[in-house]
Amino acid sequence: MQVWCVGAGSVGLLLASKLALAGADVTVIARSEEQAEQIRTNGILLRQQEGAVLDIRVQTSVIREMNPDQTPNWILLTVKQQHITEGLVAEMGRRCRAGARLLCFQNGIGHIERLHPDVPASRLDWAVTTEGARKEGPATISHTGRGLTRIGSALPEIPANEAEIAEKEQKKLAELLNAAGFVTFVSNNMREIAWNKLLMNAVINPLTAILECRNGELLNSEALAPLMRTLYEEGADAAAAAGIRLHEDLWNQLLDVCRKTANNHSSMLQDLLAGRTTEIDWLNGALLAEARARQLALPTHEAVYRLVKAKEKR
């Protein structure tokens, strides 16, 4: 199977390296020529949880130089939301109309609507993963935590015959992902799965970014407990207004994520510390947009959103 990983951040490098080990024909599409050259020259250095360090060779290119005559079976889109430009959307649409399938790994919501209708609904898929990874250099990645990955069609309005074909292809990719060590399931309920993860991220990520602390430290302060709960309940109200069903034990899952990733810095905190734009607009910002569309106020999310935006501009 030929796979392109468009985006060479933590998730992209983790997927590319482990899929290559599983026998896939992998090409990493980086955003900069400098990173592409590092991967081309030295390969991807993968630090596995059990301590092994592997040097994995893959093909690589940069986004602006993607082979115009080549169409992979799958494109795994792993760039962050802020890097989904109009040009990238158009390019993904062109590749998918030529026969590729697009699987989107972005945090938050809103990207599916931006990619469609350039990308046909029958070839647009959604992934939600709880795998943990930390990028330690342009071509070095640490696999910091094992989780679950769910994939499935991003949009429901697909004719039955196209939906059947899509599910067959999704199952083939799931088999490959499982062979690569990612526990993967195919789901027909990706929107709700994405919203459930969104609510957890919208509590954990902004608080760790504002406080500049590790995930587990959120559980060490009695003063933070009511703030976390309020953010969660406001998010649950927004989900209910949008017709989204949440897992019954989602609050406990959120606390468990903090425990299991206790030593991790959230991606939002990593972005702030590196002087990069965060994904706050597609996490808490997206919740606020959904709430405003339904005349619902989320004052605590509004406050943390503005605090993170203020830290971005420092």
N, C-alpha and C positions, 0 to 999 in steps of 0.2 A: 504494500500500500504506500502510495506517495503522499506525504504530509508536509505542508508548509506551516511553520510557526511564525506568524507575523507579529513581531514584538519580542524582544530579547530581554525582558525584565525577569523577575524571579519566577513567575509561573511559566513564561515561555521557555526559559532555559531548563527548568525542571522537566517540563513535558518533552522538549526536544531531546534531551540527553537520555531519558529513560525509554522513550519510544525508539530511539536509535538502537539502544541496547536490546530491545525486543525484536529488532529486525526490520523496522520500518525504514523507508527511504525518506529521510528527513532533511529539509532545508530550513535554516533559520533566516528569517528576513529581519535584519536589524534596522534601527532608525539612523544609525551613523556609520560611516565608512570605517571609523576608528574601531568601533566594536566589532564590526564584521571582519576586519583584518585580524583582530586578536583571536576570534573564533577560528578563522581560516588557518591561521598560523599555528595556534596552540591547542585547538579543540576546546571543548567545554570540560572544565574540571568540576566533577560532581562529588560532593562530600555526602555520603550516605549516613543514615541515622546510626547504623551499627558501627560506624567508624571508617569504613572503606573509602578510599579516594580513587576515583576513576577518571581517566582521561578519554573523552569520547569525541570522535571525529564526525562532523556533519558538514554538509554543504552550507554555504552561507552567501547572502547577498544583502543589499540595502533596499528599502522600500521603493525608492525612485528608480531602481535598476532591475525590478522583477522581470524575469524572462517573459517577453510578450507572447511567445509562441508556446508556452508551457501551461498546462492545466493540471493541477494535482487532484487526487481524489478528495482530499480534505484540506481546508485552510483553517487552522486554529488561530483565531484572532485574540491575541493576549496583550495588545496595547491597552493602556489605561483610557478611560472615557475621554479625557481631554485631548487625546491624540487621534481620535476618530475624526479626521478632517473630511471636508467635502470631496477632496481628491481621492482619499482612501476609500470612502464610501463608493464612489464611482468605479474605482478599480476593483473592489470586491464584487460589485454588481456585474462587471464585465467578466470576471473569472467564473462567477457562479452561472451566468448565462451560457458560458462555454462548457459547463459540466461539473465544476467543483461544488462541494458543499461547504458552507461556512458555519463554524462552531464558535460562538462568542463566549469568552470567559470573563467579561468585565464585571466588576463590582457595581452594585446599585441598579438603577432602572433608567430607562430612557434611550438606551443605545439601540434597542431593537427597532423602535420607531424611526430612528435616524437612518438605519441601514435599509429598511423597507420603505418604498417599493423598488429601490435600485437592486436590491437582492431579492429574487423571487421567494415568496413565502414557502414554497415547497423545498427550497434549498437553504433556508435560514434556520439554524439550530442554536439552542441556548445551553450553556453549561454552568453549573454551580458546583464549586469544589470547596472542600474544607482542608485540602492538603496545605501543609505549611512549608514555606520555602523562604530562604534569605539570600539575596544576591550579595556576594562578598567582593565582587570585582566584575569587570566587563565580561569575563567568560568563566566566572567561578560562582557556583551555586551550592548551597547547603540545603538538604532536605531535612527540615526541622520538625516535622510532625505529619503523621499519617492521618488521613481523613477519608471522606466519601466524596465521590464525584457522580453527579447526575446529569444526564444529557437527554435532550428531546427537542421536538419541534418548538420553535419560538412563537409561532402564530397558529391559531386554531383553524383559520379559514383556508383549509387545504382540501381539495377534492379527495374522495375516498381512495381512488387508485394511486394518487400521488402520496397520500399519507402512508399507504402500505409500503410503497417503495422507500419512502423516507425512513420508516421504522426498520426495514431490513438493513439499510446502510448504517443507521445508528447502532444497530446490534453488532454489525461487523466492527465498527470503531470501538464499541464498548469491549469487545473481545480483545482487541489489540491493547486498549488501555489497561485491562485487567492483566494481560500478559506482561505489561510494562510495570506492574506493581501497584496500579491505582485501582482501588475497589470502586467499580463503576456500574451504575444501573441506568437503564433507559426508562424515562418517565414521560407520561402524557400530561403532566401537570406542572410544567416548568415555571409558569408565572407565579404560582403560589410558593413554590420552592424558593424562587429568587426573592420574593417579598419576605419570607421568613428569615433568610440570611441578611437581607437589607436591614431589618429591624435590629438584629444583633450587632451588625456593623455600625449602625447609627447610634448605638449606645456606647460601645467599646471604643471605636476609633476616635471620635472627637474628644472624649474625656481623656484618653491617654495622650492625645496630641496637645491638648490645652495644659495638662498637668505635667507633660513630659515624663511619663512613667511607663513602666512595663505593664502588660495586661493584668498580671496577677495582683499588682498593687491596688487595683480598683477594689479588690475585696478586703483590703486591710484597713479600711477607714469606715467607721460607723457614720461619719458625716456624708460619705459618698453614696451610701446605700439608698436613701430616699431619692437622691438625684437620679441615680440609675433607674430606679423603679418608675419615676415620673417620666423619664425619656421613653422607657419601654411602653408605658400605658398610653402616652400620647401617640406613639407609633402604632399601637394596636388599634386605637380609635381611627387613625387614618386608614389602616388596612381594612377595618370593618366598613368604613364609608366607601371604599373602593371595591367592596364585595370580595375581599380576600379572606380566606379561612386560614387561621394560624394554627400551628401545632399546639395541642393542649398544654404541653410541658415546655413551651418555648422559653419562658423565663428561666426555668431550671437549666435548659440547654445553654442559654446565654452565660449563666454562672459557671457551667461546666467548661465552656470555651475559655473563660478567664483562667480557670484552674489548669487546664491542659496546655495552655499557651502562656503560662505564668511568666516565663522568662523572655517572652517575645516582645519586641517593639512593634506596634501596629504599623501597617503601611502608611497610614496618615502621619504618624509621628516621624517615620523615616523620611517621608517627603519634606516635612517642615524642617527637619534637622539638615537636610541636604539643600534647602533653599528652593525646592520644587513646588509647583502648584499641586494641591491635594485633590482628592476626589470628593470633597465635601459637597460640591454642587450636585453630584449624582447620588449622594447618600442622604444626608439630612436635607439638602436643598431640594432633592427630588420629592421627599416626603412633604416638605412645605408646599411645593407646587401642587401635589395631589390634594393636599388639605385645602388650599386656597380655592381650587376648582370646585370644592364642595362646601365652601363657606365654613370651614372648620379651622379653629385656631390651635396652633401647637407652640405655645410661648416658650417652653423650655428648649425645644429644638431650634426655635428662632434665636434664642440667646447663644447656644453653643455654636450654631452656624456662624453668627456674627463674630464670635470670639476667634474661631479658626480662621475666618477670612482676614481678621485683623492681624493674626500672627503670620499669615502668608505674606502680608505687605511690609513686614518689619525689615 
